């Protein structure tokens, strides 16, 4: 394929953006016209998931196409996989490659990882090491200690941005992205990755955007009956070190949601600026635009905050692709961020080594499972996701979770305890054993407590284990077998 035939690629990437925070994914409270316009004229993937619901492992998998177990990156403190990235491969193929904003490359936050150039804008650093912080200081705001907002015990306390709108990180990412587009030689294909910190906490939108939504109109967090039984040790740990386990204040919950959605809407306004710049330089028609995020955010749902879970609020991400090769449609097959690398290289006509992901063009692979992992070994959290089912194994909790994605889309019930879903559980266990190196020899039945408990039988070890599950999770009472369901007689059926 000649270079002039290769499409430009723009990646618009957010941090901690749950899919249902966008209007095009059904949110009626927020205001995201730019993202919605991309979805309206492109392909929206309704079942897109992160390979790991935390920043560094998700981004490592995203840029290399390797699952955490193959890239050996399982948590934020670990180094990313050193495998080649799609930025490496596009650069080698003649693309001009540039990155703007948060990349979270570890252990070297300033590394290029295949980019030819970068404008660095990470969450931590100094004006000497970070382009964004240098920009803020040069504008007379070097006295601001935390331009992204105060973290620590204020992590989930909504805040006003300590810098004015024109100095906000989201605005700076758009500024630097537009500068690249204005200066680039349009005769050469390019990759521009614009990576925002927003809406990652602390939720600190700039004025006047902090008043975009009325807090008293915000809905309460979604806390279904028995939702505590859907959480793992990581969710309880997050609530503790994020200072969110000491009780709730409804007005604070509403204000937190209002500032989260204000951050999302402000992010959308900066995406709109980048899209207008693409139009202004005349390259929109031959540009593939990909919008996504590394993971989601609980935002008080299930009584939890943060990520580190494979429930949809934390693991389901927006994925919208607009441009040549993508029609106006909605796809429902499960897809993963690891599918982005082969998709981009396929679009660019570049031969590539097959890894864990699968190209989404001309269409996503049908009838496949996708997989996710956070941590490993005794702390491992694993997910197997198909079109109909989501299976989660928490090694530390010795707990299985089975969610019906079709009949229970809001994820309110753990059916792993239901004996009438035993065949599904066994199938998903087999998939997990076959896929994850850690789980090859795992005896889920011996470790977990979700065995059937027939009434009237003397307790065996299995039954005693099932009884103990009732103390761990009140919803485990679904494991009590009372007999088969009544099936109506339908003559002639």
N, C-alpha and C positions, 0 to 999 in steps of 0.2 A: 504494500500500500504506500503510495507516495505521501510525503510529509504534508503536502497541501490538502490531501484528502482526510487526514487524521483530525478528529474533532478536538477542539479545546476542551478542557475539563476544569470545572470549578466545584470544589467541595465546600459546602457551608456546614460547619460542624459546631454543635452546641455541647455543653457539659451539663449533665444531670437534667436533661429535658425529656420528660415522659411523653409518650406518644399522644396521650389524650389531653395534653396541654394545648394542642393546636386545634383551630376551628375545623380544619379539614378532617380531623380524626374524631369529630363529634362534640368538641367542647363549645358550649354556648355562652360561657362566661368571659372568655378571653377575646382578644382582637389581634388576629394574625393574617391580614390580607395578603402579604407578600408570599408567605409560605403556602397559603391556601391557593394562590394563583398558580404556583408551581405544580401543586397537586391537581388542579383543575385541568391543566393542559399537559400533564405528564402522567407517569405511573406512580401510584401510591401503593406501597406494600403494607397491608394491614396486620401482618403477623411477622414483623421484623424483630429480631431479638439480639441482644448483646451476647457474645460468647463468655463474658464474665462481668458481673454487675458491680464493677469498681474501675476507677479510671485507667491505671497503668496496664493491667492485663487486657482490658478491652481495647485500648489503643494499640498495644503490641500485636494483638490478634488482627486488628483492623488493617494495619500497614503491612503485615507479613502474610496474612491469609493462613496463619497457623493457630490452631486451638491452644489454650493455655497449656495443656499437657504436652504438646509437641514444641511449643515455644518456651516451655519451662518458666513461665511467668504467671504467678498465681495471686499476687497481692501488690499493693502500691509500693512497698518497700523493696521489691525485687527488681533486678535489672530486666529490661525488655529483652526479647529474643534478638539475637544478633544476625538473624537471617536477613537476606535482602528484602527491601520494601518495594511497594509499587512505585515509590518515588525514584528509587534506584533504577528500576526497569524502564520507566518513562524517560528519565534523563539519558540513559544509554541509547534509547531509541530516537533521541534527537529533540525531545520536548524541552522547553524552557520551564523549569520547575521552581516555584516560590511558595514559601509557607508564611502565614501571618498568624500570630497569636499563640494560644496555649497548645502545646504539643505533648507536654508531660513526658518527654523522652528521659528515661533513666538508664544508667546512672548519671549521664551527662546531659543536663537540660538544654545546653547550648549546641548540641550536636546537630548535624544536618540530616543524617539518616537518608540520604539520597537527594535532598533538595540542593539546588545550586546556591540558593540564597534564602535567608529567613529574616523576618522582623520578629524578634522574640518578645513575648508578652506573657510570662508565666505568672503563677500565683505568688511565688516567692522569689526573692533576689534583691539586688541593689541597682541603683542607676548605672553603676559601672558594668553590670553583667546583663541587664535587661533593658531592651529598647523602649518598652512602654514606660517603665519607671523613670528612665532617662528623659523621656518626653514630658512626663508629668513634672519632673523637677525643673526642666528647662522653661516651663510655663509659670514658674513661681510657686509651685505647690510642693516643693521638696520638704516642707514641714509636715506634710500629711504622712503619718506613719503607716497607715493601712488603706491605700487608695481603693482596694477591692472590698473594703468593709472589715469590721473587727470580728475575728474568729473566736477561738477558745470558748469561754462560757457564753459568748454572744452569738455563737454559730447559727442558732435557729431563732434569734431575735431579729425581727425585720428592722432594717436601718435605711436611712437616707444616705445615698452615695456621698462620701466626703469630698468628692471633686465635682465640678460642674459638668453638665452634659457633654460639652465639647471635649472634655478630658476623660470621659468615662471609657473604660476598656472596650466596650462594644463599639463605641463611636470610633475609637482609634483603630480597631481592626478593620472597620469599613473604610476609614481614611487611607490606611496603608494598602488595602486591597485595590481601591480605586486608583491610587498612585501607580501601582504595578500595571494595571490595565491601561492607563494613559500613556505609560512609557514603553510598553511592550511592542516589539515588531510583529505586526499582525500576520506577516508572511510565515511565521514559525508557530507550530502548535504549542500550547502552553498548559501546564497544570498550575492552578492557583488554589491553595487550600487556606480558606479563611476560617480560623478556629477561635471560637468565643469561649470565655469563661462562663458567661451567663447561660442559664440561670442557676449555676452552682451557688450554694449558700456560702456566706451570708447573703440573704436577699436584700440587695442595696441598689435599687434603681435610682437614676438621677432625678432631680427636680426638673420639670413638674410631673414627670412620669410616675412618681411614687403615688400620685393621687389619681391615676388612671382608672382605678376600680374602687368602688365603695365597699369598705370592709364589711359593713353590716349586711351586704347583699351576698356575701360569699357563703356557699353551702358548707355545712359541717363536714368534717372528714368522714370517709366511708368506713364504718366500723361494724361489719355484719356480726350477727350473733355467732359466738364461738370463734371469732377471728383470732383470738390469742393462740388457738391451737394450730394456726397456719404459720406462726412465726418460729424462727429458729434461734439458737443461742446468739447468732450474730446480730439479730434485730434487737434483742434485749441488751446486748453489749453496746450497740450504737446509741440506744436510748439513754444508757448510763453516761457514756463519755461525751455525749452531745447535750447533757443537762436536760433531758426530756423525760426523765422517769420520776419526776417529783410531783405529778399531778397536772391537771389541764385547766386552762382559762379559755373559755369559749371566744371571747373577744380577741385574745391574743392569737388563737387559731385562725380566726377570720382575717386578722391583719396580716398574718404570715402568708396566707393564701393570696391575699390581695397584692402583696409585694412580690410574691413568686410570679404571679401572672402579669404584673406590671413589668418585671424583668423580661419575661417572655415577649411581651408586646413591644418593649423597647428593642430587644434583639431583632424582632421582625422588622421594625422600622429601619434598622441598619442593613439588614438583608435587602430591603427594598432599594436602598442607595446603591448597593453593589449591582443589583439587577439593572437599575437605570444606567449605571456606568457601562455595563455590557452592551446595552442598546446604543449608548452614545458613541462608543468606539466601533460599532458596526459589526460585532462578532457574535451576537446572541444566537443567530441562526445556526452557526456551526459549533455551538458550545453545549456540552452535556453538563447539566447542573445536578449535583447530588447533595441532598439535604439529609442530615442524620445527626445522631448524638451517641455518646459512649454508653450511657445507661440512663435510667429514670430516677425518680425520687418519691418516697412514700408520702411525704407532705401530710403526715398525720393519719393517713389511711391505715386501718388495722391497728391504730394506736401506736404507730411506729414512724421513724424518721430516717432519712438517708437511703442507702441502697443495700448492697450485699444480700440480695434475695432474688429468687427466680419467679416471684409473683410478678404479674404484669406491670404493676406500678413502678417497679424497680428495674425490670429486665426488658420490657417491651419498649422499643425506640421508634421514633419516626424514621421512615426511609422513603424518600421521594426522589425519583430520577426523571429529569425533564430534558428533552433535547433529541437529537437525531437517534433513531432506533427505539424510542419509547413513545408509545401511543397513549391516548387518554383512557386510562383504565385503572381498576382497583384489583390487585392480586391478593389472594387469601392464603396462598401456600406459605408455610413457615420458611423464613429466610434468615440469614445471619449476617452480621457485619463482616465475617470472614469471606463472604461471597463478593465483597466489593472489589478486592484486588483482581480476581480473574475477570470480573465484569469490565473493569476499566481497561485492562490489557487486551481483552477481546475487542472492545470498541476501538482501541488504537491500532488493532491489527498486528499486535506484537506476539510472537511465540513465547510461551511461558511454561515454567515447570508447574505441574499440577500439585497442589497442596491440599489443605482441608476444605477450602471453599469451592463453590461451583458457580460458574458464570450465570448471571440472570438473563442473558440474551442468547438466543431470541426469546426465551421465556424461562422462568425458574424450573428446576427439576421438580417433577411431580412425585407425590407419594414417598417422600423421604422424611426421616427424622433429622432434627438439628440438635446440637448438644451445647451445654454450657457447664462451666466449672469455676468455682471460687475456692481458693485454698486447696490443700491436698492432704492425703493421709488421714490422720485422726480428726483433722479439722475440715476435711473436704466436704464441699457442698456441690452436688451434681444435678444436672437437669437433662431430661430427654423430652423433646417436644415434637409432637406430630400434629397433623391437622385436627385430630379429635381430642388428644389427651396431652396432659403435661404431668410428668413424673419427676419428683424431686427426692433425692436421698441426702439427708444430713447425717454424716458419719458421727459427729460429736453427739448429736441428740439421739442417735440410733432411731431415727424417725423417717418414715416414708410418707410422701404426700402424693395423692393422685387427684388431679383436677380435670373435670370434664369441660373442655374448651368450647364445645358447641352448646351444651345445655346450661352451663354455668359460667357465662363469659365474664362476670364480675368476680369470679373466684371466691366463692363464699363457703365451699364445703370441701373437706378432705375425704375422698371416697376410698382411700387406701384401707380404711377400716370396714368397708362394706363387703360382706362375703359374696354379694352378687356382682362384684367387680373383680373377683379374685383372678379370673383369666386375664383381664387387662393388666393387673398388677404383675402377674407372672411374666407376661409378654414384655412389659416395660423393664422389669428386672433383667430379663435376658438381654435386651438391647443395651442396658447400662453395663452389664458384665462384658459384653462383646466389644463395647466401644472404649471404655475407660480402663487404662492399664491398672489403675489403683483398685478397681472393683472386680478384676477377673475371678478371684477366688472368694468373693464376699458371699456369705450365707445370710441373705437378707431376712429369711424366715426366722433364723436363730437369733439375729440381732434385734430385729424390730419387734414391736408389741402388738401389731395389728393382725392378730390371728382371730379366726371365728370362735365364738364362745357359745356353743349350743346350751340351751337351758336344760337343767336337770342332770347333767353328767358330772361325775366325780372329777375334780380338777387334776389335770396333768400339768407338766411343766409349761406346755404351750398355753393352757388355760390360765395358769397363774400369771404368766407373762401378759396375757390379754387383760386380766383383771388389773394389773399394775398400770396399764395404759389408761384406765378410767381415771386414775389420779392425775396422770400427766395431761390428759386432754379430755374434758367432759364430752366433747363431740365423739369420742371413741365409743360411746354407747351404741353407735350404729353397728358395731360388730356383733351385737346380740342377735342370734338367729331365732326367730319366732315361727318360722315356716315359710313356705313359698307364697308369693303374692297371688291374689285371686285373679284369674284370667277369664273374662266373660266368654260365654259360648256364642260363637258367631256362625250360625248355620250357613253353609255355602261358601264360607271364606276360603 
